[in-house]
Amino acid sequence: MTTVGFIGLGIMGRPMAVNLIRGGYDVIGYDYSPERTEALARVGGHSAAGVVELVRGSDIVITMVRDSADVEAVALGEQGILANARSGLLYIDMTSISPQTARQVAEEGKTYGVRVLDAPVSGGEAGAVEGSLSIMVGGLAADYAAARPLLDVLGGTVVYVGPHGAGQTVKAANQLIVAGTIELVAEAIVFLEAYGVNTQAAVRVLAGGLAGNRILERKAEGMLARQFEPGFRIDLHHKDMGIVTSAAREAGVVIPLGAAVAQLIAALKAQGDGSLDHTALLKLVEQLSGRTAA
C-alpha cells in the first residue's frame, strides 16, 4: 500500500485526505492544529508529530497549506520536506502559490532527488468533499503519470498543463475568472432585487442560458440567502488576486477588470470580512448601492 503524507488538514485538506483513505491509500496527516491531526486519525489515518516524521514514513507527500510562505516553510530548510525525503519521493504541492515559488521548490527538489509537481485545485470545499476537484498539474510529464492514479481520487478533471509552475499559472487564471464571475453575479442579484424580481426564478433561467456558469449553479442560492459560511475565504482569494496581479504585471499583461475586482476583495478584507466566503462580494455591492441586506 502506498503511504501518503498529507500536510495541511483544513477546509480543503481534510476532506482530500479522507478521500485518499477511502481510495485505499495509507495516509499520515500533519497539521499545526493537533485537533485536526487527531480527527484524521479517527477516520482511519495516522498522525505525525511533525514534518520530518511524516516525510520519512511516506512514499508521496502532499501539501495543502495557506500560501507561498507556508510552502517554503514546510518544504525548504533542514526540517523541511526536501531535506528529509529519500531520493525518488514524489512531492505534490496542491496549495495555490506563486508560479515563481513553485519553480523554486522544484529546482531545489532536484538537488535532493525529489520529484516535484505543482497541482493546485479548483472546486472549493464541495469539490474536495465530493472528490470532484479540477486539478491543474505542472512538472515533468513522467512524474504526472506517476501521480495520476492518486490525483484521480481527488479530482474529476485532472489535466497536465506544462512544466514546473504551469499549474500555478493556470490556477491564477482560474482565480481571476472566479472572482470576476462572483462579482458579476453579485451585481446581477442586487440589480434584480432592486426591481422586485423573483430572484429564485431569475437565477434558474439565467443558469440555463448563455449567462449560465458554476457560480450561479453552486453559489447563487447561498448568496440569495446571505449565507457566507466559508467554502473559500475572502482572505485566501485576496492572496490569490495578489498572485494574479503580480504575475500579470511581470508578463506585461493588462487586466483592468481583474484589478478592479482585486480591489473590491481587498476592501472586504480591510473591513473585517476576510473570514467570510468569497461570495460576500455581494455585501460590498449592497453597500456601494446604498442598500441594506435583504
C-alpha positions in Angstrom: 0.0 0.0 0.0 1.3 3.4 -1.0 1.8 5.7 2.0 0.8 9.3 1.5 1.9 12.1 3.9 -0.6 14.9 3.9 0.3 18.3 5.4 -2.5 20.8 5.9 -5.8 19.4 7.2 -8.0 22.5 6.9 -11.2 23.1 5.0 -9.8 21.6 1.8 -7.0 19.3 3.1 -9.1 17.2 5.5 -11.7 16.0 3.0 -9.0 15.4 0.4 -7.0 13.3 2.9 -10.2 11.4 3.9 -10.9 10.6 0.2 -7.4 9.2 -0.2 -8.1 6.9 2.8 -11.3 5.8 1.2 -9.4 5.3 -2.0 -7.1 2.7 -0.4 -4.1 4.8 0.5 -2.3 4.7 3.8 -2.4 8.3 4.9 -0.3 10.1 7.5 -1.5 13.5 8.4 0.1 16.6 10.0 -1.3 20.0 10.7 -0.2 22.8 13.1 -3.5 22.1 14.9 -3.3 18.8 16.8 -7.1 18.6 16.8 -7.1 18.4 13.1 -4.4 15.7 13.0 -6.3 13.7 15.6 -9.5 14.0 13.7 -7.9 12.4 10.7 -6.6 9.5 12.8 -10.2 8.9 14.0 -11.3 8.2 10.4 -8.6 5.7 9.5 -5.5 7.9 9.0 -2.3 8.1 11.1 -0.9 11.2 12.8 2.6 12.6 12.7 4.2 14.8 15.3 5.9 16.9 12.7 7.1 17.3 9.1 10.2 15.2 9.4 8.4 12.2 10.9 5.8 12.4 8.2 8.2 12.6 5.3 10.4 9.8 6.5 7.3 7.5 6.6 5.9 8.4 3.2 6.2 7.4 -0.4 4.3 10.5 -1.6 3.9 13.9 0.2 1.1 16.4 -0.4 0.9 19.9 0.9 -2.4 21.8 1.1 -1.4 24.9 3.2 -2.2 28.6 3.0 0.3 30.4 0.8 3.8 30.6 -0.7 5.4 31.3 2.7 3.8 28.2 4.2 5.0 26.0 1.4 8.5 27.4 1.7 8.4 26.8 5.5 7.4 23.1 5.2 9.3 22.3 2.0 12.7 24.0 2.4 15.3 24.1 5.1 16.8 21.4 7.3 13.5 20.4 8.9 11.6 20.6 5.6 10.2 18.0 3.2 13.1 18.1 0.6 16.0 17.7 3.1 14.4 14.7 4.8 13.0 12.8 1.8 14.5 9.8 0.4 15.6 10.0 -3.2 12.7 9.4 -5.6 10.0 10.6 -3.3 7.1 12.4 -5.1 6.1 15.7 -3.6 2.9 17.3 -4.8 2.1 20.8 -3.7 -1.7 21.5 -4.1 -1.6 24.9 -2.4 -2.3 28.0 -4.6 1.0 29.8 -4.6 3.0 32.0 -7.0 4.4 30.3 -10.1 7.9 31.6 -9.1 7.7 29.8 -5.8 6.6 26.6 -7.5 9.6 26.7 -9.8 11.9 27.5 -6.9 10.8 24.4 -4.9 11.0 22.2 -8.0 14.6 23.4 -8.6 15.5 22.8 -5.0 13.9 19.3 -5.2 16.3 18.3 -7.9 19.3 18.6 -5.6 17.7 16.0 -3.3 16.4 13.7 -6.0 12.8 14.6 -5.1 10.2 14.7 -7.9 8.1 17.8 -7.5 4.7 18.7 -9.0 2.6 21.8 -8.6 -1.0 20.7 -8.7 -3.4 23.4 -7.4 -7.1 22.8 -7.4 -10.4 24.5 -8.1 -13.8 23.4 -6.8 -13.9 24.6 -3.2 -14.9 22.7 -0.2 -17.7 20.9 -2.0 -15.3 19.7 -4.7 -12.9 18.5 -2.0 -15.6 16.5 -0.2 -17.0 15.1 -3.4 -13.6 14.2 -4.9 -14.6 16.3 -8.0 -11.9 18.9 -7.9 -10.4 20.4 -11.1 -6.6 19.8 -10.8 -4.1 21.6 -13.0 -0.7 20.0 -12.9 2.8 21.4 -13.7 6.1 19.5 -13.7 7.6 16.6 -15.7 5.2 14.5 -17.7 6.6 11.3 -16.3 6.0 12.5 -12.7 2.5 13.5 -13.6 1.9 10.0 -15.0 3.1 8.5 -11.7 0.8 10.8 -9.7 -2.3 10.4 -11.9 -3.9 7.4 -10.0 -3.8 9.4 -6.8 -5.0 12.6 -8.4 -7.9 10.8 -9.9 -9.1 10.0 -6.4 -9.2 13.7 -5.6 -10.4 15.2 -8.8 -13.0 14.8 -11.6 -10.9 16.9 -14.0 -7.2 16.3 -13.9 -5.1 17.9 -16.6 -1.3 18.2 -17.2 -0.7 21.8 -18.3 3.0 22.0 -18.7 6.4 22.4 -16.9 7.0 23.4 -13.3 4.9 26.5 -12.4 2.4 26.0 -15.2 -0.2 24.5 -12.8 0.1 27.7 -10.6 -0.2 29.9 -13.7 -3.4 28.2 -14.7 -4.7 28.4 -11.2 -4.1 32.1 -11.2 -6.2 32.4 -14.3 -8.8 30.3 -12.7 -9.0 32.7 -9.7 -9.2 35.7 -12.0 -12.2 34.2 -13.7 -13.9 33.1 -10.5 -13.5 36.4 -8.8 -14.9 38.3 -11.8 -17.8 35.9 -12.2 -18.8 36.2 -8.5 -18.7 40.0 -8.7 -21.0 40.0 -11.8 -23.4 37.5 -10.2 -23.4 39.7 -7.0 -24.2 42.8 -9.1 -26.9 41.0 -11.0 -28.6 39.8 -7.8 -28.6 43.3 -6.3 -29.9 44.7 -9.6 -32.7 42.1 -9.8 -33.7 42.7 -6.1 -33.9 46.4 -6.7 -36.7 45.8 -9.3 -38.5 43.3 -7.1 -37.9 40.4 -9.4 -38.4 36.8 -8.2 -34.7 36.2 -7.8 -35.0 32.4 -7.4 -36.8 32.2 -10.7 -34.4 34.6 -12.3 -31.3 32.7 -11.2 -32.9 29.5 -12.6 -33.5 30.9 -16.0 -30.1 32.7 -16.2 -28.3 29.5 -15.3 -30.0 27.7 -18.2 -28.9 30.3 -20.8 -25.7 31.8 -22.1 -25.1 33.5 -18.8 -25.0 30.1 -17.1 -21.9 29.3 -15.0 -20.8 27.3 -12.0 -21.2 30.3 -9.7 -24.9 30.5 -10.5 -25.2 26.7 -10.1 -23.3 26.3 -6.8 -23.2 29.7 -5.1 -26.2 31.7 -6.0 -28.6 30.1 -3.5 -26.3 31.0 -0.6 -25.8 34.5 -2.0 -29.6 35.0 -2.1 -29.9 33.8 1.5 -26.9 35.9 2.6 -25.2 32.8 3.9 -21.4 33.4 3.6 -20.1 30.5 5.6 -16.6 29.9 4.2 -16.1 27.4 1.5 -13.3 29.6 0.2 -12.5 32.6 2.3 -12.1 36.2 1.2 -8.6 36.1 2.9 -7.5 33.4 0.5 -8.9 34.9 -2.6 -7.2 38.2 -1.7 -4.0 36.3 -1.6 -4.7 34.7 -5.0 -5.6 38.0 -6.6 -2.2 39.3 -5.4 -0.6 36.5 -7.3 -2.6 37.2 -10.4 -2.0 40.9 -10.5 1.7 40.5 -9.8 2.2 37.8 -12.4 0.2 39.8 -15.0 2.4 42.8 -14.3 5.6 40.7 -14.8 4.2 39.4 -18.1 3.1 42.9 -19.3 -0.5 41.8 -19.4 -3.2 44.4 -18.6 -6.1 43.0 -16.5 -8.3 46.1 -15.8 -11.4 44.2 -14.7 -9.4 41.7 -12.7 -7.5 44.6 -11.0 -10.8 46.2 -10.1 -12.2 43.1 -8.5 -8.9 42.6 -6.7 -9.5 46.0 -5.1 -13.1 45.1 -4.1 -11.8 41.9 -2.4 -9.1 43.9 -0.7 -11.8 46.3 0.6 -13.9 43.4 2.1 -10.8 42.1 3.8 -9.9 45.6 5.1 -13.4 46.0 6.7 -13.0 42.7 8.6 -14.8 40.3 6.3 -11.8 38.2 5.4 -13.2 35.1 7.2 -16.3 35.1 5.0 -16.8 33.1 1.8 -15.7 35.0 -1.3 -19.4 35.3 -2.3 -19.5 38.0 0.3 -18.6 40.3 -2.5 -22.4 40.7 -2.6 -22.2 42.6 0.7 -19.9 45.2 -0.9 -22.2 45.6 -3.9 -25.1 46.3 -1.5 -23.0 48.8 0.5 -21.9 50.7 -2.7 -25.5 50.7 -3.8 -26.7 52.2 -0.6 -28.9 49.1 0.1 -29.1 47.0 3.2 -29.1 43.2 3.3 -32.5 41.6 2.4 
